[in-house]
Each structure stands twice: as C-alpha cells, then as structure tokens.
Amino acid sequence: MARIKGLTRREVKYLIVLILGAFGFFIVEGDSRIIDGDTIKVGTERVRLQGIDAPEMSQTCKCAGKKTFCGKDAARALKKFVANDEIFCDARERDSYGRLVGECFVRRNGKKISLNRWMVENGHAVAYTHYSRKFAAAERNAEKEKKGIWACAFEMPWDYRRKQRSKKRR
C-alpha cells in the first residue's frame, strides 16, 4: 500500500474505509466469530452473508433416517472452514437488524475464497434467490451432488422461520 506523506499505513487504511463508507461501501476485517451459518461478527460489526440462507440454529433435518441439527452443523462447518484465517467482508448496505449485508472472504495461497459461495457449494446453505441469484448455480450443483443438507430431508430456512413465527403468535 502506498504511503501518504505523514500518515501511517494504519491511518491510510482507516481513511480509505471512511471514504468508502461515505459512498455506501463498507470493508470490514479483523477478529471474527461465527454466529451461525450465515452471520459472522467481524471486529465490532455483525455481517449477514448476502445471497445465502443457512438453516436456523434450532432447525433439524432428517439425514439417513436420523434427526440432525442442520443449523448447528452449518455453523460448525463454517467455523471449521475459516479456522484461524482472518475474515474480510465487502458490504454495501445494512439490514433491518442493523447488520451489514455483504460477501465475506478468507485468503488462502494468495486466493480470495468467498465464504458465501463455499457455504452454498458445500450444501451448508441455500441460495437466497429472493435477494440475489449470484449463488443459484452453486446451489444447483450442491443439490445434484447431494452435498450437505441436499442429502437430507429439510425445510427451506425461510419456511422454517415463518412456521416458528406463526407458532409464537398462537
């Protein structure tokens, strides 16, 4: 990164983030924690993985005749995949819960790997085509290859959430 006279490398990074934020672009990176299969805390920000929907933490699937907690499995798979790598995210908006919505990545062997795409490709999440078609082909491949939840009987996460909300209203 080029150094601007009188500013440290860190100050230049913050300046870039401030400028991008002013135009509606957010870049977050740093210490991270997996919240669930489609939400990550990076630094002080919660980031909702754009274009995907993972099973809810309480959601179960039936795999090979056995009930499994596929939401917890999705979060575990994401945590294991990320391991100790630094996560960085590109986001352009906030959702109604105040979370940034964007695509998150890790860098391995000089390559940027999309966590959003990885989750869908491996059957730990579905493409949330109501909001984006970006990961639809990855979902079709995972379904065809019976990866992750596609090897099980499961409810789409948005249907599961709707049923849970209607149960609470009764």
Buried (B, 14 or more C-beta within 10 A) or exposed (E): EEEEEEEEEEEBBEEEBEEBEEEEBBBBBEEBEBBBBBBBBBBEBBBBBBBBBBBBBEBBBEBEEEEBBBBBBBBBBBBEBBEEBEBBBBBBEBEEEEBBBBBBBBEEEEEEBBBBBBBBBBBBBBBBBEEBEBBBEBBEBBBEEEBBBBBBEBBEBEEBBEEEEEEEEE
